[in-house]
């Protein structure tokens, strides 16, 4: 069984639509040497799905149709359509692939996370004209990149996914140094395609470039630790025996209700001294787990 020839009927059609979209249609005739030719062979002789139009490479084939003639079974009437709308939105060839072999959808935006620090970006402390620390201090927006990856997967393991929530990267990931990327969300729902169920997974990753506040040990940005100023309404003092005890912060005979800056040992810092800024201490608290990101195979499409 052989396809003998493919000939155009002379009917060509072109249309320009919204947003400059272009549509081309072709009608022709296909002849086989047998009335029992397989339909796959006839379609195989026509332009393939996703192939470009010979006169416009931006128009991709989105439809091929072949109908066997009644009373003349060796002849097949064929219609082919090309369109730019599919090429602008998604490659139609991707829809023909197995779902887990398709190109993942990647998108990103930039969002602000507020960080409360005691100094501005030039290293100047947040204090009033009398030199008193502002309580609470102003916040500084740290912009992070929010990356969204959506793809099909053949298998799903909810327990594996749960282990990655609120985890920062222990390895370098797409230019983000260890600790700068945080897996914020994983979404999954099932889709039935090509006779099977697939898991459509969506990952949301935050990438925060680490910034240093001048004159401070506390970085603003990154997800390794949350740095909190060592301050509070209580301080460490020594009793008459020289042992450290925790007592309320006092100013003469009055107990202060607002936090006081404390040094590394928990003692109140005398902000009247010129070198008091060097004593300011930050407490690092780990607020995100650490896991390598490479098992997730989150690689941008090419």
N, C-alpha and C positions, 0 to 999 in steps of 0.2 A: 504494500500500500504506500503510495507516494503522492505528495502534493505536486502537481504538474506546474502550475503557475498562479501568480497573484496579479490581478490587473485592476487598475482604478477605473471607475465608471465615468470619470470626468467631472463628478460632482465634488467640489471643494467648498467649504464654508468657513468663514472667519468672523468672529464677533469681538467687539471691544465693550467691556462692561464697567461696572463700578470700580473705582480706584485704579483704573487703567488695566484691569484684568483682560486677558486675551484668551479666546477659545477657538480652536480649530477642529473641524470635523472632516472626515474622509469616508467615502463610500466606494466599495470595490467588490470584486468577484474573485473567488478562489475555486480552482478546479482540481479534483483528485482523479486518480486513475481507477477508483473503485467507489461504488455507492455506499460502501460500509466503512468509509474512512472515520478514524477516531476523531472526536471533537478536539481533543488535546493537540493533535497534529495540525488541524486547521488553525487553531488559535496560536500555535507556535510559529506559523508562517506569517502572522501579523505582527505589527509593532508590539514589543513587550510592555507590560504595565510598568510605568515609571520611566520609559525611554523618552528622550527629547524629540520634539517636532523637528523635521529636517530643515525648516525655515526659521525656527525660533527655539533656541536651546533652552530658554527659560520656561517653555511650555512642556509639561510632562504628560505622558499618556495616562489617563485616568479611567479609560473604559475601552474595552474591545468586545465586540458582539459579532457572532457568526451564526447564520440561520441556514439550514439545508433547504434547498428548493424542493417544493412539492412537485413531483412528476419529473424532476431532473436531479436525482440524488447525488450526482457527481459534482454539482455546483453548489457553492455556499455563498450567500450574500453577507458581506462584512461591513461593519461600521466601526470607526475608530475615532476617539475624541481625546484632544489634548487641552490642558487648562493651566493657567498660571496661578490660580488661587491656591491650589494644593501645593505648588512649589513655594509659595510665599509663607504658608503656615506650617505645613509638615511635608516631608518627603513621602509621597505615596508608596514608594518602594518599601518603606519601613513597615507599613501595615501588612505587607505580604510575608514578613519575617515572623518566625516564632517569637512570641511576646518577650521572652527573656533575652532575646538577641537584638532587640530594638535599641535605638539610640536613647539613652536616658534624657529626661527633661531636666535641665539645670537653669536656675534663676537665682538672683541675689538682689538684696537691697541693703541700705545702711540704716541702722537704728541707733538711738542714743541710750546709753545706760548711765544713770546718775551715780557719781562717786562722791562721797563726802570726805573731804580732806581738810587739813589745817593750813595749807598754803596754796597760793595761786600758781599758775604755770611759770611764773618768773621767780618763784621761791619766796615771795613775800608772805609773811604770816597773816592769817585772817584775824586781825585784832582791831579794836576800836581806837579812837584817838588817845585814849588813856592807856593803851597797851593791853587791855583785857581781851582774852580770847573770846571770839564769838561763839555762842552756844545756842543752837547748833551751828556749825560752820556752814558756809555756802557750799553748794554742790557744783561739781564740774562734769559736764557731759563727756563721756568717753564713747566715741562712735565705733560700733562693731559691725562687721559684715555678716548679714544673715543669709546663708546659702541654703537653698531648697533643692533637693534631688529627688526626682520621682522616677521609678523604674519598675519593671515587672520581674518577679522572681518565681522560680518553680517551687520553692519550699519556704516555709516560715517556721521560726522557732521563737515563740513569745518569751520563753525564759531567757534565751540568748539576748533578745532585744531589751528586756528589762535590765539586764546587767550593764547596758550601755547608757541608760538614762542618767543625766546629770554627771557625765564622765568627761573629763578633759583628756586631751591627747598626750600620751607619754612618748610618742614618736613624732617626728616632723611630718606634717600633713599639708600638702599643697602650699608650701611657703609659710605655713604657720609653725612657729617654733613650739616645742613641747610646752604644754600648759596654756597656749593661746587659743585653742579651739575647744568648744564645748558642745557636745551632742545634746540639744535641747528637747527634741521631740522625734518620735518615730510613729508614723501612722500606717495602717495596713487595712486593705479591704480586698475581697475576692472578686475576680472578674472571670466570666466564662467566655473563652475565645478559642476558636479552632478546635472545638470538641473537647476542651479540657479546662480545668479551673486553674487560674493563676493568681498570685498574690501581688497586688500593686502596692509597693512600699514607697513611702515618702519620708525622707530624712531632713531634719532642720538642724543646721550646724551654725553656731556663732563663732566668729573669728575676731578676736580683740587684740590689736597690736599693743604690746605693753608700753606704757608711758611712765617715765620717772618724774616725780614732782621734785624740782630742784631743791637741794638742801634737805631732803627727806629720804629715809630708808624705805618709805612705803610707795610701791608702784601703783599707779592707777590704770587698770586695764589688765588683761590676762585673767586666767581662771585658776591659777595655782592655789592662791590663798586669798582670803579677805583680810585686809589689814585694818585693824581698829585701834584708834588712839588710846593709849594707856591713861585713862582719866576716870574720875568718879568722885562721889561725895565722901569716900573714905580713903585713908592713907595709912601707910605703915610707919609707926614710930617705935622708939625703944623705951621700954619701961625702966624703972630704977635699977633693975638688975642687968640691963643691957640687952634684954631679949626683945625681938620684934613683936609688936602687937598691932592689931588693926583698930583704928579709932576714927571717929568722924572728923572730917576736915573742919578746923576751927580758925576763925579770924578774930583774935583777941578773945572775947567772951561769947561770940556768936557762932553757932554752927551753920556752915554754909550749905545751902541746898543745891547749888549748881556744881557740876563736876569741876575738879581741879586737876591740872596736868600733873602726872606722876612720872618719875624717872624709872629706870630699869628695875629698881628694887622696890618700887611702890611708894617711895617717899615723895611728898609734895615738892614741886619745883618752884623755886623762888624766881618769879618772872621779873623781879627788879634787877637781877644780875644780868650783865651784858651777854653772858654765854649761855643763857637759859635754853635757847633753841637747840643747842647741841645735846641737851639732855632728854629731849622729847623722844618717847619710845612708842613703837607700834607693836601691837599683839597680833601675830599671824594666826588665823583660824582657817583650817582646811574645810572648805565648803563644797568641794567637788571631788569625786573619786577619779582615779587615774587608770586608763586602759589604753592599749595601743589601738590606733584606728585602722591599721592595715587589714585586719580580718574583714572589715566592712566593705572593702574594695570600692570605696567611693572615689572614682576616677572620672574626670571630666570627659565628655564625649569628644571625639575628633572627627 
